[in-house]
Amino acid sequence: MFKNLRITCDEATTICDKNQYGEATLLEKVKLNIHFIRCRICGVYSKQNVFLSKIYKNYSKECKEKKHCLTKEEKEDLKHKLKT
Amino acid sequence: MLQEKITLNTDKWIDNYADYLYNYAVSRVNNSDLAKDLVQDTFFAGLKSAKNFQGKSTERTWLVSILKRKVIDYYRKINSKKGQAEVRMNFYNDGENEGDWIEERVPQSWDNQSERDIENEELKEQIERCIDNLPEKYAMVFKMKTIQGFETEEICKELEITPSNLWVIVHRARTQLRKCMEDNWFNN
């Protein structure tokens, strides 16, 4: 039974990443925590991942507030191109 | 049924929809010039198939549906591109060590991990540089998921990929970004 719960570091960190978006399943989280018992490296990854998520979230907030516009010149240029 | 003849006024199209379409594109691809090209292609395609526009949706929705197609086409193109620069892997992908961390890629502890830095402008610039270093496909999916905050289902639908596919891409993007941030920020 426990054999099925064993996962590789690649799989563990994939779950860890998925978990950053709150989308890991219960079984995945169980597997991940079992993996942490014997793998210190993935534990480090996981801790740092939480911090990275915070940074990305803050960066994301700023990005989403930004409204992107084409310049007047770009629009005129586009109009011109469409007419020809 | 009487059908109104559709008269197209491309000047109006651009004034009315160019910014909207550009925002749509820029939040999906990791490159503003490319986003501009996609918008231009969309207008051209719209013009070409204007006679097929049946007025069932608004003009804007119709143009967005064309742009959506352009985004998928682009994603497919970068996804199938052969000879793409080899991605730096973090895990062994075969042999008895399969799935283990590659020794020189093992996460190191960080020297300067400070909560105070979160608002730091330079940190943001470094994140941008690291995202730009990712293979385009990874950058695109990572940004849609993490920066734009789209639902998994929505991204899968838009790019025609499966959720497990999405998570593998997000995972590869995040491990690579982590390494880039480690080398250039945390342990620099």
HADDOCK unambig.tbl for C-alpha pairs under 7 A between the chains (distance, minus, plus):
assign (segid A and resid 8 and name CA) (segid B and resid 99 and name CA) 5.09 0.50 0.50
assign (segid A and resid 8 and name CA) (segid B and resid 100 and name CA) 6.21 0.50 0.50
assign (segid A and resid 9 and name CA) (segid B and resid 99 and name CA) 5.66 0.50 0.50
assign (segid A and resid 9 and name CA) (segid B and resid 100 and name CA) 5.25 0.50 0.50
assign (segid A and resid 9 and name CA) (segid B and resid 101 and name CA) 6.51 0.50 0.50
assign (segid A and resid 10 and name CA) (segid B and resid 91 and name CA) 6.32 0.50 0.50
assign (segid A and resid 10 and name CA) (segid B and resid 99 and name CA) 4.85 0.50 0.50
assign (segid A and resid 10 and name CA) (segid B and resid 100 and name CA) 6.38 0.50 0.50
assign (segid A and resid 14 and name CA) (segid B and resid 168 and name CA) 6.82 0.50 0.50
assign (segid A and resid 14 and name CA) (segid B and resid 171 and name CA) 5.23 0.50 0.50
assign (segid A and resid 17 and name CA) (segid B and resid 171 and name CA) 5.87 0.50 0.50
assign (segid A and resid 18 and name CA) (segid B and resid 167 and name CA) 6.62 0.50 0.50
assign (segid A and resid 41 and name CA) (segid B and resid 107 and name CA) 6.72 0.50 0.50
assign (segid A and resid 45 and name CA) (segid B and resid 107 and name CA) 6.32 0.50 0.50
assign (segid A and resid 55 and name CA) (segid B and resid 118 and name CA) 5.77 0.50 0.50
assign (segid A and resid 56 and name CA) (segid B and resid 147 and name CA) 6.95 0.50 0.50
assign (segid A and resid 59 and name CA) (segid B and resid 124 and name CA) 6.54 0.50 0.50
assign (segid A and resid 60 and name CA) (segid B and resid 147 and name CA) 4.41 0.50 0.50
assign (segid A and resid 60 and name CA) (segid B and resid 148 and name CA) 6.68 0.50 0.50
assign (segid A and resid 64 and name CA) (segid B and resid 148 and name CA) 6.70 0.50 0.50
assign (segid A and resid 68 and name CA) (segid B and resid 23 and name CA) 5.66 0.50 0.50
assign (segid A and resid 69 and name CA) (segid B and resid 19 and name CA) 5.21 0.50 0.50
assign (segid A and resid 70 and name CA) (segid B and resid 19 and name CA) 6.10 0.50 0.50
assign (segid A and resid 75 and name CA) (segid B and resid 14 and name CA) 6.66 0.50 0.50
assign (segid A and resid 79 and name CA) (segid B and resid 10 and name CA) 6.77 0.50 0.50
assign (segid A and resid 79 and name CA) (segid B and resid 11 and name CA) 5.86 0.50 0.50
assign (segid A and resid 79 and name CA) (segid B and resid 14 and name CA) 6.85 0.50 0.50
assign (segid A and resid 82 and name CA) (segid B and resid 44 and name CA) 6.74 0.50 0.50
